[in-house]
């Protein structure tokens, strides 16, 4: 009888250790998943910022090109002047 109780206590202790290990594994997996989600969000934000910068640069280049073309057009001699 006492032997059965000891075996039961040992089995219970082993089960508790397994459950604690499993709990720690799940907590670590949750942390890793949270970290990955945060990294993905950070990367999305960086990509969005870079796209905005590229868009601003394209707009600036287009405006400069248009400005230069406008200036060049005004500098051409008029056909009527010839």
Backbone as a printed PyTorch tensor [residue, N CA C, xyz], in Angstrom:
tensor([[[  0.8230,  -1.1780,   0.0000],
         [  0.0000,   0.0000,   0.0000],
         [  0.8810,   1.2610,   0.0000]],

        [[  1.8320,   1.2780,   0.9110],
         [  2.7530,   2.4190,   0.9760],
         [  3.5740,   2.5170,  -0.3010]],

        [[  3.9600,   1.3800,  -0.8300],
         [  4.7280,   1.3530,  -2.0860],
         [  3.9070,   1.9520,  -3.2150]],

        [[  2.6190,   1.6370,  -3.2920],
         [  1.7430,   2.1870,  -4.3390],
         [  1.6440,   3.7070,  -4.2150]],

        [[  1.5210,   4.1890,  -2.9950],
         [  1.4420,   5.6450,  -2.7800],
         [  2.7310,   6.3330,  -3.2200]],

        [[  3.8740,   5.7110,  -2.8950],
         [  5.1590,   6.2830,  -3.2890],
         [  5.2670,   6.3310,  -4.8070]],

        [[  4.8640,   5.2460,  -5.4630],
         [  4.9070,   5.1970,  -6.9260],
         [  3.9660,   6.2510,  -7.5000]],

        [[  2.7830,   6.4000,  -6.9210],
         [  1.8270,   7.4120,  -7.3810],
         [  2.3990,   8.8170,  -7.2080]],

        [[  3.0490,   9.0670,  -6.0540],
         [  3.6420,  10.3950,  -5.8130],
         [  4.7580,  10.6680,  -6.8230]],

        [[  5.5680,   9.6530,  -7.0920],
         [  6.6550,   9.8260,  -8.0560],
         [  6.0940,  10.0860,  -9.4620]],

        [[  5.0420,   9.3510,  -9.8120],
         [  4.4160,   9.5520, -11.1290],
         [  3.8050,  10.9440, -11.2120]],

        [[  3.1550,  11.3670, -10.1440],
         [  2.5620,  12.7020, -10.0980],
         [  3.6500,  13.7660, -10.2180]],

        [[  4.7540,  13.5930,  -9.5100],
         [  5.8600,  14.5540,  -9.5790],
         [  6.4320,  14.5990, -10.9940]],

        [[  6.5730,  13.4310, -11.6210],
         [  7.0900,  13.3850, -12.9930],
         [  6.1280,  14.0870, -13.9410]],

        [[  4.8330,  13.8750, -13.7570],
         [  3.8330,  14.5460, -14.6000],
         [  3.8930,  16.0600, -14.4120]],

        [[  4.0770,  16.5000, -13.1650],
         [  4.1540,  17.9360, -12.9070],
         [  5.3830,  18.5510, -13.5770]],

        [[  6.4880,  17.8230, -13.5600],
         [  7.7000,  18.3000, -14.2310],
         [  7.4490,  18.4010, -15.7300]],

        [[  6.7960,  17.4000, -16.3080],
         [  6.4940,  17.4260, -17.7460],
         [  5.5770,  18.5990, -18.0810]],

        [[  4.5620,  18.8180, -17.2390],
         [  3.6440,  19.9330, -17.4650],
         [  4.3610,  21.2820, -17.3660]],

        [[  5.2600,  21.3990, -16.3860],
         [  6.0130,  22.6400, -16.2360],
         [  6.9230,  22.8670, -17.4460]],

        [[  7.5670,  21.8080, -17.9150],
         [  8.4020,  21.9210, -19.1180],
         [  7.5720,  22.3420, -20.3180]],

        [[  6.4030,  21.7360, -20.4480],
         [  5.5110,  22.0730, -21.5670],
         [  5.0540,  23.5250, -21.4690]],

        [[  4.7480,  23.9500, -20.2550],
         [  4.3230,  25.3380, -20.0430],
         [  5.4380,  26.3020, -20.4450]],

        [[  6.6620,  26.0050, -20.0270],
         [  7.7950,  26.8500, -20.3920],
         [  8.0120,  26.8670, -21.8960]],

        [[  7.8300,  25.7280, -22.5380],
         [  7.9650,  25.6470, -23.9930],
         [  6.9170,  26.5230, -24.6720]],

        [[  5.6850,  26.4650, -24.1810],
         [  4.6170,  27.2850, -24.7610],
         [  4.8680,  28.7680, -24.5330]],

        [[  5.3460,  29.1170, -23.3460],
         [  5.6480,  30.5230, -23.0540],
         [  6.7450,  31.0190, -23.9900]],

        [[  7.7800,  30.2150, -24.1770],
         [  8.8790,  30.5960, -25.0750],
         [  8.3890,  30.7070, -26.5160]],

        [[  7.5500,  29.7800, -26.9370],
         [  6.9970,  29.8380, -28.2960],
         [  6.1510,  31.1000, -28.4650]],

        [[  5.3970,  31.4510, -27.4520],
         [  4.5800,  32.6610, -27.4990],
         [  5.4670,  33.9010, -27.5980]],

        [[  6.5420,  33.9250, -26.8250],
         [  7.4870,  35.0580, -26.8990],
         [  8.0930,  35.1570, -28.2980]],

        [[  8.4950,  34.0090, -28.8390],
         [  9.0890,  34.0100, -30.1810],
         [  8.0930,  34.5050, -31.2250]],

        [[  6.8610,  34.0620, -31.1050],
         [  5.8290,  34.4840, -32.0570],
         [  5.5730,  35.9850, -31.9270]],

        [[  5.5210,  36.4650, -30.6970],
         [  5.3150,  37.9010, -30.4750],
         [  6.4770,  38.6940, -31.0620]],

        [[  7.6890,  38.2180, -30.8540],
         [  8.8770,  38.8770, -31.3920],
         [  8.8210,  38.9060, -32.9190]],

        [[  8.4070,  37.7900, -33.5180],
         [  8.3190,  37.7080, -34.9780],
         [  7.2590,  38.6800, -35.5100]],

        [[  6.1310,  38.7490, -34.8290],
         [  5.0680,  39.6820, -35.2400],
         [  5.5830,  41.1180, -35.1650]],

        [[  6.2880,  41.4460, -34.0950],
         [  6.8330,  42.7980, -33.9440],
         [  7.8530,  43.0950, -35.0340]],

        [[  8.6970,  42.1120, -35.3540],
         [  9.6890,  42.3080, -36.4180],
         [  8.9970,  42.5060, -37.7620]],

        [[  7.9620,  41.7160, -38.0240],
         [  7.2280,  41.8630, -39.2740],
         [  6.5990,  43.2470, -39.3730]],

        [[  6.0290,  43.7040, -38.2780],
         [  5.4070,  45.0310, -38.2670],
         [  6.4540,  46.1160, -38.4870]],

        [[  7.6040,  45.9660, -37.8410],
         [  8.6920,  46.9280, -38.0150],
         [  9.1560,  46.9400, -39.4670]],

        [[  9.3160,  45.7560, -40.0420],
         [  9.7440,  45.6780, -41.4450],
         [  8.7150,  46.2980, -42.3740]],

        [[  7.4350,  46.0630, -42.1100],
         [  6.3770,  46.6750, -42.9400],
         [  6.4410,  48.1910, -42.8550]],

        [[  6.6430,  48.6960, -41.6400],
         [  6.7340,  50.1420, -41.4490],
         [  7.9440,  50.7190, -42.1790]],

        [[  9.0810,  50.0200, -42.1150],
         [ 10.2740,  50.4840, -42.8160],
         [ 10.0560,  50.4780, -44.3200]],

        [[  9.4190,  49.4130, -44.8250],
         [  9.1380,  49.3330, -46.2520],
         [  8.2130,  50.4770, -46.6800]],

        [[  7.2270,  50.7620, -45.8530],
         [  6.2910,  51.8420, -46.1560],
         [  7.0160,  53.1870, -46.1810]],

        [[  7.8810,  53.4170, -45.1910],
         [  8.6580,  54.6530, -45.1490],
         [  9.5510,  54.7710, -46.3810]],

        [[ 10.2160,  53.6680, -46.7430],
         [ 11.0940,  53.6910, -47.9160],
         [ 10.3030,  53.9740, -49.1880]],

        [[  9.1290,  53.3850, -49.3020],
         [  8.2890,  53.6330, -50.4750],
         [  7.8650,  55.0970, -50.5220]],

        [[  7.5290,  55.6620, -49.3770],
         [  7.1660,  57.0810, -49.3250],
         [  8.3450,  57.9500, -49.7430]],

        [[  9.5420,  57.6010, -49.2680],
         [ 10.7330,  58.3660, -49.6420],
         [ 10.9880,  58.2620, -51.1450]],

        [[ 10.8390,  57.0440, -51.6950],
         [ 11.0360,  56.8720, -53.1400],
         [ 10.0110,  57.6820, -53.9150]],

        [[  8.7700,  57.6850, -53.4190],
         [  7.7190,  58.4630, -54.0710],
         [  8.0270,  59.9480, -54.0280]],

        [[  8.5140,  60.4100, -52.8810],
         [  8.8830,  61.8230, -52.7550],
         [ 10.0450,  62.1510, -53.6820]],

        [[ 11.0060,  61.2370, -53.7810],
         [ 12.1550,  61.4650, -54.6630],
         [ 11.7030,  61.4860, -56.1240]],

        [[ 10.8040,  60.5810, -56.5080],
         [ 10.2780,  60.5750, -57.8880],
         [  9.5670,  61.8830, -58.1850]],

        [[  8.7660,  62.3280, -57.2350],
         [  8.0380,  63.5880, -57.4160],
         [  9.0180,  64.7400, -57.5660]],

        [[ 10.0460,  64.7660, -56.7330],
         [ 11.0400,  65.8460, -56.8100],
         [ 11.7680,  65.8050, -58.1480]],

        [[ 12.1440,  64.6160, -58.6080],
         [ 12.8220,  64.5020, -59.9050],
         [ 11.9070,  64.9520, -61.0390]],

        [[ 10.6390,  64.5380, -60.9580],
         [  9.6870,  64.9200, -62.0000],
         [  9.4970,  66.4360, -62.0270]],

        [[  9.3770,  67.0370, -60.8570],
         [  9.2180,  68.4950, -60.7870],
         [ 10.4460,  69.2120, -61.3320]],

        [[ 11.6260,  68.7020, -60.9690],
         [ 12.8610,  69.3200, -61.4620],
         [ 12.9590,  69.1810, -62.9770]],

        [[ 12.6150,  68.0050, -63.4760],
         [ 12.6470,  67.7930, -64.9370],
         [ 11.6680,  68.7440, -65.6210]],

        [[ 10.4650,  68.8490, -65.0740],
         [  9.4770,  69.7620, -65.6520],
         [  9.9590,  71.2120, -65.5900]],

        [[ 10.5760,  71.5720, -64.4620],
         [ 11.0960,  72.9360, -64.3190],
         [ 12.1670,  73.2120, -65.3670]],

        [[ 13.0770,  72.2360, -65.5280],
         [ 14.1460,  72.4200, -66.5130],
         [ 13.5760,  72.4790, -67.9280]],

        [[ 12.6100,  71.6320, -68.2210],
         [ 12.0000,  71.6400, -69.5530],
         [ 11.2850,  72.9630, -69.7960]],

        [[ 10.6330,  73.4770, -68.7860],
         [  9.9330,  74.7560, -68.9180],
         [ 10.9390,  75.8650, -69.1670]],

        [[ 12.0360,  75.8380, -68.4120],
         [ 13.0750,  76.8580, -68.6030],
         [ 13.6820,  76.7510, -69.9910]],

        [[ 13.9390,  75.5110, -70.4460],
         [ 14.5180,  75.3150, -71.7780],
         [ 13.5730,  75.8160, -72.8530]],

        [[ 12.3050,  75.5940, -72.6860],
         [ 11.3130,  76.0170, -73.6750],
         [ 11.3160,  77.5320, -73.7890]],

        [[ 11.4230,  78.2230, -72.6930],
         [ 11.4340,  79.6870, -72.7170],
         [ 12.7200,  80.2340, -73.3310]],

        [[ 13.7640,  79.4370, -73.2650],
         [ 15.0400,  79.8990, -73.7760],
         [ 15.1650,  79.6800, -75.2850]],

        [[ 14.3010,  78.8250, -75.8620],
         [ 14.3600,  78.5910, -77.3040],
         [ 13.9130,  79.8410, -78.0400]],

        [[ 14.5360,  80.1250, -79.1490],
         [ 14.0880,  81.2850, -79.9220],
         [ 12.6980,  81.0360, -80.4830]],

        [[ 11.9430,  82.0360, -80.5380],
         [ 10.5860,  81.9400, -81.0440],
         [ 10.6180,  81.7540, -82.5520]],

        [[  9.7360,  80.9150, -83.0790],
         [  9.6510,  80.7090, -84.5410],
         [  9.2380,  82.0080, -85.2120]],

        [[  8.3780,  82.7430, -84.5750],
         [  7.8940,  83.9960, -85.1500],
         [  8.9980,  85.0380, -85.2410]],

        [[  9.9990,  84.9490, -84.3860],
         [ 11.0810,  85.9280, -84.3940],
         [ 11.9500,  85.7510, -85.6260]],

        [[ 11.9690,  84.5740, -86.2170],
         [ 12.8190,  84.3270, -87.3860],
         [ 12.1970,  84.8870, -88.5670]]])
